[in-house]
């Protein structure tokens, strides 16, 4: 019964696996084009004979760079804006992209992160006659630049105008000092997926050649990526590895995590100095070092009497005689020879040093 039911279910499953529909859907690029939305524009500028430069974070424009394509959100403080304005006034061409300028945005995604332009940037644009209209959409199928028309497909949720109440545009370009500032509200015109459409590449070529200066064409990819987003996306592998390392370190070093120690501790081989130390400690506990001082005292008394007889001072004070020979006070000589047992280890050390000094001068024939 069970076998028959299994065969029946298998037959139904095989019968339902006959036809299928294959659907191909684009989800994005691979390799460098996936992380760099301006890769095609960089290669296009390179084929035009320009040296290109690509950076992932804010970098101040230098004098050898003639064109910079920058997401507008990157100029998010007064310092960045001031340094960029100085570079433009010296002859640089700044191309600002407002919407779809974030390198983190996928060209096949419908979600676009909101763009927040800082007051220093808005002030800089207004000084050259470009007024930004936040959250006021605009679209265009062609734009004008230096007397020439270019077909585009541009739509943006933000727009620019020549006056605060002027017509909403997706493209404006104005001179500033010896340079130029261009605002492109729809950054998709120069992204990998759309740069080949209409006259997008021709517009980029005209923007690059408009300065008349030979220099590096720079592309800045960083915008809209906060520190917390970077930590959330890239820090967790580091934290995971650190946690594993801490667990292994605890297992190795803490007894509750490590192997059980053996009940018997292996004996430690002791050196000769340790045996001498143990022997001295034993003698001190028995007789406070008296047995260690006795041989020195006997030898000093014997030599001292012999040398005092030869020196004609047999009837003098014996302790004073030894004190004069050794250069020590009589009380220390008396204590070193007559004290029964030192009070502590420090007294034993001092007494031994005095006896050795006395014995040394008695063995010296010069002073005999």
C-alpha positions as CSV (number, residue, x, y, z in Angstrom):
1,X,0.0,0.0,0.0
2,X,2.7,2.4,1.0
3,X,4.9,1.5,-2.0
4,X,2.0,2.1,-4.4
5,X,1.3,5.5,-2.9
6,X,5.0,6.5,-3.2
7,X,5.0,5.4,-6.9
8,X,1.9,7.4,-7.6
9,X,3.2,10.6,-6.0
10,X,6.5,10.1,-7.9
11,X,4.6,9.8,-11.2
12,X,2.7,13.0,-10.5
13,X,5.9,14.9,-9.7
14,X,7.6,13.7,-12.9
15,X,4.6,14.6,-15.0
16,X,4.5,18.1,-13.6
17,X,8.2,18.8,-14.5
18,X,7.7,18.8,-18.2
19,X,7.3,22.5,-19.4
20,X,9.0,25.5,-17.9
21,X,9.4,29.2,-18.9
22,X,12.9,30.7,-19.0
23,X,13.0,34.4,-18.3
24,X,16.1,36.6,-18.6
25,X,16.3,39.7,-16.5
26,X,19.1,42.2,-16.1
27,X,20.1,42.8,-12.5
28,X,23.4,44.8,-12.9
29,X,27.0,44.8,-13.9
30,X,29.8,42.6,-12.8
31,X,33.4,43.5,-11.7
32,X,34.5,47.1,-11.6
33,X,31.4,48.5,-13.3
34,X,29.3,47.2,-10.4
35,X,31.1,49.4,-7.8
36,X,32.1,52.3,-10.1
37,X,29.1,53.8,-11.9
38,X,31.4,56.2,-13.8
39,X,33.7,53.5,-15.3
40,X,32.3,53.9,-18.8
41,X,32.7,57.7,-18.6
42,X,36.3,57.4,-17.4
43,X,37.2,55.1,-20.3
44,X,35.4,57.5,-22.7
45,X,37.4,60.4,-21.4
46,X,40.6,58.4,-21.7
47,X,39.9,57.6,-25.3
48,X,39.5,61.3,-25.9
49,X,43.2,61.6,-24.9
50,X,42.7,62.9,-21.4
51,X,44.4,61.5,-18.3
52,X,41.7,60.4,-15.8
53,X,41.6,60.0,-12.1
54,X,39.1,58.2,-9.9
55,X,38.7,58.6,-6.1
56,X,36.3,57.1,-3.6
57,X,36.4,59.8,-1.0
58,X,36.7,63.6,-0.9
59,X,39.9,64.9,-2.4
60,X,40.7,68.6,-2.9
61,X,41.1,69.5,-6.6
62,X,44.7,70.4,-7.5
63,X,46.0,72.8,-10.1
64,X,47.0,70.0,-12.6
65,X,43.3,68.8,-12.7
66,X,41.1,70.6,-15.3
67,X,37.7,68.9,-14.8
68,X,36.1,67.3,-11.7
69,X,32.8,65.4,-11.9
70,X,31.6,65.4,-8.3
71,X,28.3,64.3,-6.6
72,X,26.8,67.5,-5.1
73,X,26.3,65.9,-1.7
74,X,30.1,65.5,-1.4
75,X,30.5,69.2,-0.8
76,X,28.8,69.0,2.6
77,X,30.8,71.6,4.6
78,X,32.2,75.1,4.2
79,X,35.8,73.9,4.0
80,X,35.3,71.6,1.0
81,X,33.1,74.2,-0.8
82,X,35.7,77.0,-0.2
83,X,38.6,75.0,-1.6
84,X,36.6,73.8,-4.6
85,X,35.5,77.4,-5.4
86,X,39.1,78.6,-5.2
87,X,40.1,75.8,-7.7
88,X,37.2,76.8,-10.1
89,X,38.2,80.5,-10.0
90,X,41.7,79.5,-11.1
91,X,40.4,77.8,-14.2
92,X,38.9,74.5,-13.2
93,X,35.6,73.1,-14.5
94,X,33.3,71.7,-11.8
95,X,30.5,69.4,-12.9
96,X,28.1,68.7,-10.1
97,X,25.6,65.8,-10.2
98,X,22.6,66.1,-7.9
99,X,20.2,63.0,-8.3
100,X,21.5,59.5,-9.1
101,X,25.0,60.6,-8.2
102,X,25.5,58.1,-5.3
103,X,28.0,55.3,-6.2
104,X,26.1,53.0,-3.9
105,X,22.9,53.2,-6.0
106,X,22.4,50.3,-8.5
107,X,21.6,51.4,-12.0
108,X,18.8,48.8,-12.1
109,X,17.3,49.8,-8.8
110,X,14.3,52.1,-8.6
111,X,15.2,53.3,-5.2
112,X,17.2,56.5,-5.0
113,X,18.5,57.8,-1.7
114,X,17.4,61.4,-0.9
115,X,19.8,64.1,-1.6
116,X,20.5,66.9,0.9
117,X,22.5,69.9,-0.3
118,X,24.3,71.9,2.3
119,X,23.9,75.7,2.7
120,X,27.6,76.4,1.7
121,X,27.1,74.7,-1.6
122,X,23.8,76.4,-2.3
123,X,25.4,79.8,-1.5
124,X,28.3,79.1,-3.9
125,X,25.9,78.2,-6.7
126,X,23.7,81.3,-6.1
127,X,26.9,83.5,-6.3
128,X,27.3,82.4,-10.0
129,X,23.6,82.6,-10.9
130,X,22.5,79.0,-10.4
131,X,19.5,78.7,-8.0
132,X,18.7,75.2,-6.8
133,X,15.0,74.3,-6.4
134,X,14.7,71.4,-3.9
135,X,12.0,68.8,-4.4
136,X,10.8,70.6,-7.6
137,X,11.0,68.1,-10.4
138,X,12.1,68.8,-13.9
139,X,12.6,66.9,-17.2
140,X,14.1,67.6,-20.6
141,X,14.7,65.8,-23.9
142,X,17.4,68.2,-25.0
143,X,19.8,70.7,-23.3
144,X,21.7,73.7,-24.7
145,X,25.4,74.1,-24.0
146,X,27.7,76.8,-25.6
147,X,25.2,77.3,-28.5
148,X,24.8,73.6,-29.3
149,X,21.8,71.4,-28.6
150,X,22.2,67.8,-27.2
151,X,19.4,65.1,-27.1
152,X,19.1,63.7,-23.6
153,X,16.6,61.8,-21.5
154,X,16.7,63.6,-18.2
155,X,14.3,63.5,-15.3
156,X,15.1,64.8,-11.7
157,X,13.2,65.4,-8.5
158,X,15.4,68.5,-8.1
159,X,15.9,71.3,-10.5
160,X,17.9,74.5,-11.1
161,X,16.9,77.9,-12.4
162,X,18.5,81.2,-13.5
163,X,16.4,83.1,-10.9
164,X,14.5,81.9,-7.8
165,X,11.2,82.0,-9.7
166,X,12.6,81.0,-13.1
167,X,11.8,77.9,-15.1
168,X,12.9,74.6,-13.6
169,X,15.8,73.1,-15.6
170,X,17.8,69.9,-15.3
171,X,21.0,71.5,-16.7
172,X,22.8,74.8,-16.2
173,X,26.4,75.9,-16.8
174,X,27.8,79.3,-15.7
175,X,31.3,80.8,-15.7
176,X,32.9,81.5,-12.4
177,X,36.2,83.4,-12.3
178,X,38.4,81.8,-14.9
179,X,36.6,78.5,-14.6
180,X,33.1,77.1,-15.0
181,X,30.5,75.4,-12.8
182,X,28.0,73.0,-14.4
183,X,25.0,71.5,-12.6
184,X,23.4,68.3,-14.0
185,X,20.4,67.4,-11.9
186,X,20.0,63.9,-13.4
187,X,23.3,62.1,-12.9
188,X,22.1,59.1,-14.9
189,X,23.3,60.8,-18.1
190,X,26.9,59.9,-17.4
191,X,26.4,56.6,-15.5
192,X,27.4,53.2,-17.1
193,X,23.9,52.1,-18.1
194,X,22.8,55.3,-19.9
195,X,25.9,57.1,-21.1
196,X,25.6,55.4,-24.5
197,X,22.0,56.7,-25.0
198,X,21.1,59.7,-27.1
199,X,23.8,62.5,-27.0
200,X,24.9,61.8,-23.4
201,X,28.5,60.9,-24.4
202,X,28.7,63.9,-26.7
203,X,27.5,66.2,-23.9
204,X,30.2,64.9,-21.6
205,X,32.8,65.4,-24.3
206,X,31.7,69.0,-24.8
207,X,31.8,69.7,-21.0
208,X,35.4,68.3,-20.8
209,X,36.6,70.2,-23.8
210,X,34.9,73.5,-22.8
211,X,37.7,74.6,-20.5
212,X,40.4,74.6,-23.1
213,X,42.9,73.5,-20.5
214,X,44.8,70.3,-20.7
215,X,44.7,68.5,-17.4
216,X,43.4,65.5,-15.5
217,X,39.7,64.6,-15.6
218,X,38.7,63.5,-12.1
219,X,35.7,61.4,-11.1
220,X,34.6,61.3,-7.4
221,X,32.4,58.4,-6.4
222,X,31.9,59.2,-2.7
223,X,28.5,60.7,-1.7
224,X,25.7,59.9,0.6
225,X,27.6,57.1,2.4
226,X,27.7,57.8,6.2
227,X,30.1,56.4,8.7
228,X,27.3,54.3,10.3
229,X,26.4,52.7,6.9
230,X,30.0,51.8,6.4
231,X,30.3,50.2,9.8
232,X,27.0,48.3,9.3
233,X,28.1,46.9,6.0
234,X,31.8,46.3,6.4
235,X,32.6,46.1,10.2
236,X,30.6,42.9,11.1
237,X,33.2,40.5,9.6
238,X,35.9,42.1,11.7
239,X,33.8,42.0,14.8
240,X,32.9,38.3,14.1
241,X,36.6,37.4,13.7
242,X,37.4,39.4,16.9
243,X,34.7,37.5,18.8
244,X,36.1,34.1,17.6
245,X,39.6,35.2,18.7
246,X,38.4,36.2,22.1
247,X,36.6,32.8,22.6
248,X,39.8,30.9,21.6
249,X,41.9,33.1,23.9
250,X,39.6,32.4,26.9
251,X,39.6,28.7,26.2
252,X,43.4,28.6,26.1
253,X,44.1,30.8,29.1
254,X,41.3,30.4,31.6
255,X,41.1,27.2,33.7
256,X,37.4,26.9,33.4
257,X,37.7,26.8,29.6
258,X,41.0,24.9,29.3
259,X,41.9,21.2,30.0
260,X,41.9,19.9,33.5
261,X,45.3,20.1,35.2
262,X,47.0,17.0,36.5
263,X,46.8,16.2,40.2
264,X,50.6,15.7,40.7
265,X,52.8,18.6,39.9
266,X,56.1,17.6,38.3
267,X,59.1,18.2,40.4
268,X,61.4,21.1,39.6
269,X,65.1,20.5,39.3
270,X,66.9,22.7,41.8
271,X,70.2,24.3,41.2
272,X,73.3,24.4,43.4
273,X,72.5,27.9,44.6
274,X,69.1,26.8,45.9
275,X,70.8,24.0,47.9
276,X,73.2,26.5,49.5
277,X,70.3,28.8,50.3
278,X,68.4,26.0,51.9
279,X,71.4,24.9,53.9
280,X,72.0,28.5,55.2
281,X,68.4,28.8,56.2
282,X,68.6,25.5,58.1
283,X,71.7,26.6,60.0
284,X,70.1,29.9,60.9
285,X,67.1,28.3,62.3
286,X,69.2,25.9,64.5
287,X,71.8,28.2,66.1
288,X,71.3,31.7,64.5
289,X,74.5,31.3,62.5
290,X,76.9,30.7,65.4
291,X,78.3,27.6,63.8
292,X,79.0,29.5,60.6
293,X,80.9,32.3,62.5
294,X,82.9,30.0,64.8
295,X,85.6,29.0,62.3
296,X,86.3,32.6,61.3
297,X,86.5,33.7,64.9
298,X,89.0,30.9,65.8
299,X,91.2,31.7,62.9
300,X,91.2,35.5,63.7
301,X,92.1,34.9,67.4
302,X,94.9,32.6,66.4
303,X,96.4,34.9,63.8
304,X,95.8,38.0,65.8
305,X,97.7,36.7,68.8
306,X,100.6,35.6,66.6
307,X,100.9,39.0,64.9
308,X,100.5,41.0,68.1
309,X,103.4,39.0,69.6
310,X,105.6,39.7,66.6
311,X,104.6,43.4,66.7
312,X,105.6,43.7,70.4
313,X,102.0,44.5,71.4
314,X,101.2,41.4,73.4
315,X,100.1,43.3,76.5
316,X,97.9,45.8,74.6
317,X,94.2,45.6,74.3
318,X,93.6,42.8,71.8
319,X,90.4,44.2,70.4
320,X,91.9,47.6,70.0
321,X,94.9,46.1,68.2
322,X,92.6,44.3,65.7
323,X,90.5,47.5,65.3
324,X,93.6,49.5,64.4
325,X,94.7,46.9,61.9
326,X,91.3,46.6,60.2
327,X,90.3,50.3,60.4
328,X,87.1,49.5,62.3
329,X,85.7,50.8,65.6
330,X,86.7,48.7,68.6
331,X,83.0,48.1,69.5
332,X,82.4,46.5,66.1
333,X,85.4,44.3,66.4
334,X,84.4,43.2,69.9
335,X,80.8,42.5,68.8
336,X,82.1,40.5,65.8
337,X,84.3,38.3,68.0
338,X,82.3,38.1,71.2
339,X,78.6,38.3,70.3
340,X,77.1,34.9,70.9
341,X,74.5,34.9,68.1
342,X,73.4,37.6,65.7
343,X,69.9,38.9,66.3
344,X,68.8,38.7,62.7
345,X,70.1,38.0,59.2
346,X,71.1,41.6,58.7
347,X,73.4,41.5,61.8
348,X,74.8,38.2,60.6
349,X,75.7,39.7,57.3
350,X,77.4,42.7,58.8
351,X,79.3,40.5,61.4
352,X,80.5,38.2,58.6
353,X,81.7,41.2,56.6
354,X,83.7,42.6,59.6
355,X,85.3,39.2,60.3
356,X,86.3,38.8,56.7
357,X,87.9,42.3,56.7
358,X,89.9,41.6,59.9
359,X,91.0,38.2,58.5
360,X,92.2,39.8,55.3
361,X,94.5,42.4,57.0
362,X,95.9,39.7,59.3
363,X,96.9,37.6,56.2
364,X,98.6,40.7,54.6
365,X,102.3,40.4,55.4
366,X,102.9,44.1,54.6
367,X,101.1,45.2,57.8
368,X,102.6,42.4,60.0
